[in-house]
Amino acid sequence: MTLSRPHRIMTHRHIPWLADRLAGGLAIDLGSARTRAWMPGRGVILDVPSVTFPGAGPATYPIQRGTIVDPDGTARMLDRLLAHRVPRRGRPLIVLTTPVPSGPGHRAAALTALEVLRPRAVLTVPTAKAIALAVRADLGRPLLVVDVGAHLTEVALLTDGAVTDAYRTALGTTDLDATTTVHELTEAVVSMLTSMVRLDHTTQARGALKRGVLVAGGGALRPELTDHLAHRLHTSVQPVPAPQTAALRGAAEFLRSAQRHPAVRGS
Protein backbone atom coordinates (compact mmCIF):
# COMPACT_ATOMS: atom_id res chain seq x y z
CA MET A 1 0.00 0.00 0.00
CA THR A 2 1.32 3.40 -0.97
CA LEU A 3 1.14 6.06 1.68
CA SER A 4 0.36 9.54 0.50
CA ARG A 5 2.71 12.30 1.51
CA PRO A 6 1.29 14.24 4.44
CA HIS A 7 0.24 17.80 3.72
CA ARG A 8 1.42 20.57 5.95
CA ILE A 9 -1.47 22.45 7.51
CA MET A 10 -0.78 26.19 7.33
CA THR A 11 -2.09 28.27 10.19
CA HIS A 12 -1.97 31.95 11.04
CA ARG A 13 0.89 31.11 13.39
CA HIS A 14 2.98 29.96 10.42
CA ILE A 15 1.99 32.79 8.09
CA PRO A 16 1.33 35.94 10.14
CA TRP A 17 0.89 38.06 7.00
CA LEU A 18 -2.28 36.07 6.24
CA ALA A 19 -3.73 37.06 9.59
CA ASP A 20 -3.08 40.70 8.74
CA ARG A 21 -4.87 40.27 5.41
CA LEU A 22 -7.83 38.57 7.08
CA ALA A 23 -8.06 41.41 9.60
CA GLY A 24 -9.12 43.66 6.73
CA GLY A 25 -9.24 47.31 7.57
CA LEU A 26 -11.12 50.18 9.10
CA ALA A 27 -12.09 53.60 7.81
CA ILE A 28 -12.64 56.03 10.68
CA ASP A 29 -14.04 59.56 10.77
CA LEU A 30 -13.25 61.07 14.19
CA GLY A 31 -15.56 64.05 14.45
CA SER A 32 -16.10 66.47 17.32
CA ALA A 33 -19.75 65.48 17.50
CA ARG A 34 -19.81 61.92 16.13
CA THR A 35 -17.43 59.05 15.52
CA ARG A 36 -18.10 56.92 12.46
CA ALA A 37 -16.43 53.74 11.21
CA TRP A 38 -16.66 51.47 8.16
CA MET A 39 -15.38 47.95 7.53
CA PRO A 40 -15.01 46.06 4.23
CA GLY A 41 -17.88 43.66 3.69
CA ARG A 42 -19.89 45.17 6.53
CA GLY A 43 -20.32 48.82 5.60
CA VAL A 44 -20.95 51.42 8.28
CA ILE A 45 -20.52 49.71 11.65
CA LEU A 46 -20.50 52.78 13.87
CA ASP A 47 -22.16 56.21 14.00
CA VAL A 48 -22.32 57.43 17.59
CA PRO A 49 -21.56 60.55 19.67
CA SER A 50 -17.86 61.21 20.34
CA VAL A 51 -17.92 60.84 24.12
CA THR A 52 -15.98 58.91 26.71
CA PHE A 53 -16.76 57.96 30.28
CA PRO A 54 -13.83 58.35 32.73
CA GLY A 55 -14.55 55.95 35.58
CA ALA A 56 -17.94 56.63 37.08
CA GLY A 57 -17.85 60.30 36.13
CA PRO A 58 -19.97 62.13 33.57
CA ALA A 59 -19.40 61.88 29.84
CA THR A 60 -16.58 64.00 28.45
CA TYR A 61 -15.74 65.10 24.94
CA PRO A 62 -12.16 64.20 23.96
CA ILE A 63 -12.41 65.86 20.52
CA GLN A 64 -13.35 69.54 20.44
CA ARG A 65 -13.64 71.81 17.43
CA GLY A 66 -11.76 69.33 15.26
CA THR A 67 -8.87 68.93 17.72
CA ILE A 68 -8.08 65.93 19.91
CA VAL A 69 -7.75 67.55 23.34
CA ASP A 70 -7.65 64.27 25.28
CA PRO A 71 -5.68 61.48 23.53
CA ASP A 72 -6.17 59.07 26.45
CA GLY A 73 -9.91 59.72 26.47
CA THR A 74 -10.02 59.23 22.70
CA ALA A 75 -8.19 55.92 23.11
CA ARG A 76 -10.69 54.78 25.76
CA MET A 77 -13.55 55.74 23.46
CA LEU A 78 -12.07 53.80 20.53
CA ASP A 79 -11.36 50.82 22.76
CA ARG A 80 -14.98 50.78 23.96
CA LEU A 81 -16.48 51.27 20.51
CA LEU A 82 -14.20 49.37 18.14
CA ALA A 83 -11.69 47.08 19.86
CA HIS A 84 -14.17 44.20 20.08
CA ARG A 85 -14.86 44.52 16.34
CA VAL A 86 -11.21 43.98 15.36
CA PRO A 87 -10.33 40.29 14.86
CA ARG A 88 -8.05 38.89 17.57
CA ARG A 89 -5.78 37.47 14.90
CA GLY A 90 -4.16 40.04 12.67
CA ARG A 91 -3.86 43.79 12.65
CA PRO A 92 -6.08 46.08 10.56
CA LEU A 93 -5.05 48.74 8.10
CA ILE A 94 -6.72 51.97 9.24
CA VAL A 95 -7.60 55.01 7.16
CA LEU A 96 -8.37 58.10 9.25
CA THR A 97 -9.88 61.37 8.06
CA THR A 98 -8.13 64.51 9.31
CA PRO A 99 -9.41 68.09 9.40
CA VAL A 100 -7.67 70.73 7.31
CA PRO A 101 -5.53 72.46 8.17
CA SER A 102 -4.53 70.20 11.08
CA GLY A 103 -0.99 70.32 12.40
CA PRO A 104 1.34 67.47 13.34
CA GLY A 105 0.05 67.63 16.92
CA HIS A 106 -3.41 66.45 15.89
CA ARG A 107 -1.99 63.60 13.81
CA ALA A 108 0.34 62.52 16.63
CA ALA A 109 -2.56 62.52 19.11
CA ALA A 110 -4.70 60.50 16.69
CA LEU A 111 -1.95 57.92 16.11
CA THR A 112 -1.48 57.57 19.87
CA ALA A 113 -5.19 56.99 20.39
CA LEU A 114 -5.45 54.50 17.52
CA GLU A 115 -2.75 52.25 19.01
CA VAL A 116 -5.49 50.67 21.12
CA LEU A 117 -6.78 49.03 17.90
CA ARG A 118 -3.37 47.47 17.13
CA PRO A 119 -3.12 48.77 13.53
CA ARG A 120 -0.46 47.47 11.19
CA ALA A 121 -0.49 50.91 9.57
CA VAL A 122 -2.49 54.13 9.76
CA LEU A 123 -3.05 56.21 6.63
CA THR A 124 -4.57 59.69 6.86
CA VAL A 125 -6.71 61.41 4.26
CA PRO A 126 -7.81 65.07 4.51
CA THR A 127 -11.54 65.36 5.10
CA ALA A 128 -11.95 67.55 2.00
CA LYS A 129 -10.28 64.96 -0.23
CA ALA A 130 -12.36 62.18 1.32
CA ILE A 131 -15.52 64.12 0.46
CA ALA A 132 -14.34 64.50 -3.13
CA LEU A 133 -13.56 60.78 -3.35
CA ALA A 134 -17.01 59.92 -2.01
CA VAL A 135 -18.73 61.65 -4.92
CA ARG A 136 -16.06 60.67 -7.47
CA ALA A 137 -15.35 64.30 -8.27
CA ASP A 138 -12.98 65.17 -11.11
CA LEU A 139 -9.68 65.62 -9.27
CA GLY A 140 -7.89 66.53 -12.49
CA ARG A 141 -9.15 70.10 -12.09
CA PRO A 142 -8.97 72.43 -9.06
CA LEU A 143 -11.92 71.84 -6.74
CA LEU A 144 -13.36 73.76 -3.78
CA VAL A 145 -14.87 71.76 -0.92
CA VAL A 146 -16.78 73.23 2.03
CA ASP A 147 -17.45 70.99 5.03
CA VAL A 148 -19.92 72.51 7.49
CA GLY A 149 -19.79 70.18 10.47
CA ALA A 150 -21.33 70.30 13.90
CA HIS A 151 -18.48 72.18 15.58
CA LEU A 152 -16.12 73.10 12.75
CA THR A 153 -16.37 74.49 9.23
CA GLU A 154 -13.57 73.90 6.73
CA VAL A 155 -12.88 75.29 3.28
CA ALA A 156 -10.27 73.57 1.12
CA LEU A 157 -8.85 73.88 -2.38
CA LEU A 158 -7.84 70.59 -4.01
CA THR A 159 -5.34 70.70 -6.85
CA ASP A 160 -4.40 67.43 -8.56
CA GLY A 161 -6.08 65.64 -5.68
CA ALA A 162 -4.01 67.33 -2.95
CA VAL A 163 -5.04 70.06 -0.53
CA THR A 164 -3.13 73.17 -1.59
CA ASP A 165 -4.95 75.75 0.54
CA ALA A 166 -7.35 75.53 3.45
CA TYR A 167 -9.14 77.63 6.04
CA ARG A 168 -11.20 76.71 9.09
CA THR A 169 -13.43 78.41 11.62
CA ALA A 170 -14.61 77.14 15.00
CA LEU A 171 -18.27 77.45 14.04
CA GLY A 172 -20.71 74.75 13.08
CA THR A 173 -24.34 73.78 12.96
CA THR A 174 -24.55 73.27 16.74
CA ASP A 175 -23.74 76.97 17.18
CA LEU A 176 -26.87 78.04 15.34
CA ASP A 177 -29.03 79.62 18.00
CA ALA A 178 -30.18 83.07 19.03
CA THR A 179 -26.62 84.40 19.03
CA THR A 180 -25.25 82.74 15.87
CA THR A 181 -27.46 82.77 12.80
CA VAL A 182 -27.30 80.87 9.52
CA HIS A 183 -26.47 84.19 7.90
CA GLU A 184 -23.41 84.64 10.13
CA LEU A 185 -22.20 81.09 9.49
CA THR A 186 -22.65 81.58 5.77
CA GLU A 187 -20.77 84.86 5.85
CA ALA A 188 -17.89 83.11 7.63
CA VAL A 189 -17.68 80.64 4.73
CA VAL A 190 -17.88 83.46 2.17
CA SER A 191 -15.10 85.32 3.98
CA MET A 192 -12.80 82.27 3.91
CA LEU A 193 -13.45 81.62 0.22
CA THR A 194 -12.96 85.29 -0.66
CA SER A 195 -9.63 85.38 1.17
CA MET A 196 -8.52 82.20 -0.55
CA VAL A 197 -9.27 83.60 -4.00
CA ARG A 198 -7.75 87.01 -3.23
CA LEU A 199 -4.49 85.58 -1.87
CA ASP A 200 -4.11 82.94 -4.60
CA HIS A 201 -1.42 84.11 -7.03
CA THR A 202 -2.54 81.54 -9.59
CA THR A 203 -5.95 81.17 -11.21
CA GLN A 204 -6.71 77.85 -9.53
CA ALA A 205 -8.96 79.07 -6.72
CA ARG A 206 -10.79 81.52 -8.98
CA GLY A 207 -11.30 78.87 -11.66
CA ALA A 208 -12.55 76.35 -9.11
CA LEU A 209 -15.00 78.90 -7.71
CA LYS A 210 -16.43 79.57 -11.16
CA ARG A 211 -17.08 75.86 -11.63
CA GLY A 212 -18.93 75.63 -8.32
CA VAL A 213 -18.49 74.45 -4.75
CA LEU A 214 -19.11 71.07 -3.13
CA VAL A 215 -20.75 71.28 0.30
CA ALA A 216 -20.79 68.47 2.86
CA GLY A 217 -21.49 68.03 6.55
CA GLY A 218 -24.71 68.76 8.37
CA GLY A 219 -24.78 72.28 6.96
CA ALA A 220 -25.36 70.86 3.48
CA LEU A 221 -28.82 69.79 4.69
CA ARG A 222 -29.82 73.41 5.33
CA PRO A 223 -31.19 74.98 2.12
CA GLU A 224 -31.09 78.44 3.68
CA LEU A 225 -27.32 78.10 4.03
CA THR A 226 -26.58 76.63 0.59
CA ASP A 227 -28.94 79.05 -1.16
CA HIS A 228 -27.34 82.03 0.54
CA LEU A 229 -23.89 80.75 -0.35
CA ALA A 230 -24.85 80.47 -4.01
CA HIS A 231 -26.29 83.98 -3.96
CA ARG A 232 -23.27 85.54 -2.28
CA LEU A 233 -20.65 83.67 -4.31
CA HIS A 234 -22.44 83.94 -7.67
CA THR A 235 -21.72 80.31 -8.43
CA SER A 236 -23.33 76.90 -8.14
CA VAL A 237 -23.33 75.28 -4.71
CA GLN A 238 -23.80 71.52 -4.80
CA PRO A 239 -24.66 69.60 -1.61
CA VAL A 240 -23.22 66.11 -1.83
CA PRO A 241 -25.48 63.06 -1.35
CA ALA A 242 -25.79 61.94 2.31
CA PRO A 243 -23.50 64.83 3.29
CA GLN A 244 -23.03 63.85 6.94
CA THR A 245 -21.32 60.56 6.04
CA ALA A 246 -19.51 61.71 2.89
CA ALA A 247 -16.11 61.91 4.59
CA LEU A 248 -16.45 58.34 5.90
CA ARG A 249 -17.48 57.02 2.49
CA GLY A 250 -14.48 58.72 0.92
CA ALA A 251 -12.19 57.22 3.56
CA ALA A 252 -13.65 53.83 2.67
CA GLU A 253 -12.79 54.44 -1.00
CA PHE A 254 -9.28 55.40 0.04
CA LEU A 255 -9.01 52.19 2.09
CA ARG A 256 -10.10 50.06 -0.87
CA SER A 257 -7.47 51.69 -3.07
CA ALA A 258 -4.78 51.32 -0.41
CA GLN A 259 -5.50 47.61 0.04
CA ARG A 260 -5.02 47.08 -3.70
CA HIS A 261 -1.64 48.84 -3.68
CA PRO A 262 1.29 46.43 -4.14
CA ALA A 263 3.16 47.87 -1.16
CA VAL A 264 0.20 47.17 1.12
CA ARG A 265 -0.72 43.81 -0.40
CA GLY A 266 2.82 42.59 0.03
CA SER A 267 3.29 43.88 3.57
N, C-alpha and C positions, 0 to 999 in steps of 0.2 A: 504494500500500500504506500502510495506516495503522499507525503505530508506537505501540505501547502505552506509556503513561507509566511510566518506571522506578519501581520501588518502593524506598524507602529501607530498607536492612537495619539493624535496630536491634541493637546489641550491648551488652554490659555496660558498655563504655566510654562509650556514649552515655547509658545509663540506670543509673547506679550504684545506685539504690535497688532495682533488680531483682536485682542481685547480692547485696544484703543479704538480700532475701527468699529467694533460692535457698540462701543459707548456712544457713537454718533456725535452729536453736537448740540449746542444750545445757542439760540439768539436771544439776547436780553436787552430790554429797553428800561434803564433805570431812571424813572422820572421822579420829579419832586412830589407829585401827587400819587402816581400809580407805578407799580412795577409790573412789567409784562414779559413773558417768556414764550418761546416757540421751540418745538423739537421736531426733527424730521420724522415723517410718518405719523405724527400725532397732532400737528398744527399748534394752535395757541393752547398752552397748558396752564397759563397763569395770567391774570389781570386783576390785581388787587391793590389796595392802598399801600403806599410806601411807609410803613410804620414798623416799629420794633417795640418789644416789651421788656425793659430791663428789670429782671427779677419780678417782684410783685408790684412794681410801680406802674404808673400810667403809661400809655403809649407815647412814644417820642418819634420825631421825624428826622431820620439821619441824613436825608437829602433835602436841601433847602435852596430854592431859587437856582436849581441846576448845578449845585455844588455839594459834594459829599462832605458834610461837616462832622460826621461821626463814622469813621471807617469801621470801628469795632461794632457799632450798632448796625451798620449796613451788612457786615459779615453775619451777625446773628440773624438778621432778617432773611438773608439769602439761605442760610443754613436751615431755618425753619420752613421756608417756602419751597426750596428746590433740592436740598441735599438728598432727600429721600427719593427724588425722581431720577437721580443719576445712578446708573448701574454700578454695583459694587466692584465689578471687574471692569477695568479700563478707565480711561480718563477722557472727558469730552473736549472737543474743540469748541471754544466759546467766541461768539462775535458779540461785541458790546457797542451800543450806540453811545456817542459822546456829544455833548452840547458844543456849539461853536460860538465864539472862540473859547475853548477850555484849555487852561495851561497844564503843564506837566504835573502839577500838584493834584489835580482832579484825576488824571490818569493813574498816578501812583496810588492814590487812595482807592480807586476802583480795583486795581490789580490786587492790592492787599486784601480787600474784601472778598474778591472772587476766589482767593486761595482755598476758601472753605469748600468749594466745589471740586477741588483737585483737578484743574484743567491741565491738559497737555500743552495748550497754547491759548492765548487770548488775543484776538484781533479786534481792533477798534475801527468803527466807521462813523464819520460825522453824521449827525442826525439829518442834516440837510441832504447829504448824498444818499442816505438810506431812503428818504422820502422820494427822491428822484428815481431810485432803483425800483421802488414799489410800484410806480406808475409807468415804468419803462420809458422815461423821458429821454429825449435825444440829448445825450451828453457830448455830442460832437460840436454843439454850439453853446455859447455862454447861457447860463440859466440862473434865474433868481428864484429862491425858495424862501418863503416866510412860514415859520412854525410858531403859531400862537398857542402855547401850552397853558396849563393851569397856573403856573407860577413864574413862567419865563417866556419871553418872546424873542425869537432869533430871526435874523435876516442874513442870508448867505448868498454869495455869488459863486457858482460852479463854473470852472473853465476846464475843458478837457477832462471832466469828471472829478476834478479836485477843487476844494474850497480855496479860493484865492482872495476873498475878502469876506468879512463877517462882522456883524454888530449884534448886540444883545441888550435887552432892558429887563429889569426885574419887575415886570408887570405881566399879568396873565389874566385868564378868564375868572379866576377866583377873586380878583381884585375889583371886579365890576360890581359896584354898590353905589351908595349915595355920594361917595366921595370921588370915585373913579368911574367915568362913563365910557361907553363904547367909543364915543367920539374922541376922548382923550387917548384911549388905547390905539385907536386907528391913527391918530396924529403922531403918536410915538413911532409907529411903523413907517409912516410917510417920512418923518424926519430922518430915520436911519437910512431909508432908501435914497432920499435926496442927498444926504451926505456922501453915501457910497458913490453915486453918479458924479457928484461935483468933484470929489477927490480922486476919481479914477482918471489917470492920464492916458488911458487907452479908450477905445470905443466899446469895450466889452460890456460894461455895466449898462451903458446907455442903450446898446443894441439889445441886450437881454430884456431891459425894461420895455422897449417897444414891442417885443414879441409877447410879453405878458408875464404874469407872476403866478407861481404855484403856491397855494396856501394849504397848510396842514395844521393838525392840532385841533383842540376843541373850538378855537376861534373860527375855524373854517365852517362850523355848523351855524354860525350867526350871520344871516344874510345882511343885517344892518351893518356889520363890520366889513364884509367883502364888497358890498355895494358902495359903501363910502370910500373904500380903498380904490376901487375902479374909477370912481368919480374924481378923486383927488389926484390920482396918478395918470389919468387919461390913457389907460391901457386896460387890457383884459386881465381879470383876476379869476383864476380857475381853482376852486376848491377840489382837492383830490378825493377820490372815493374812500369811504371809511377813514376820514382824516385822523381820528384819534389813534388808530393802530398802524398808520402808514409807515412810521419809522421802524416798527417791529417787523412788518412785512418786508421792508427793504433790507433789514439786517438778516432776515431769513434767506433772501436772494443772495446776499453776500456770502452767507454760510454755505449755501449750495455751490457757489462758484469756487469758494476756497477749498471745499472738500474734493472738487474735481482737479485741483491744481496738482501737478506732479510732485511738487515739494511737500505738500501735505499728505498726498496719497502714499508717498514712500516713507513718511516719517514713522 
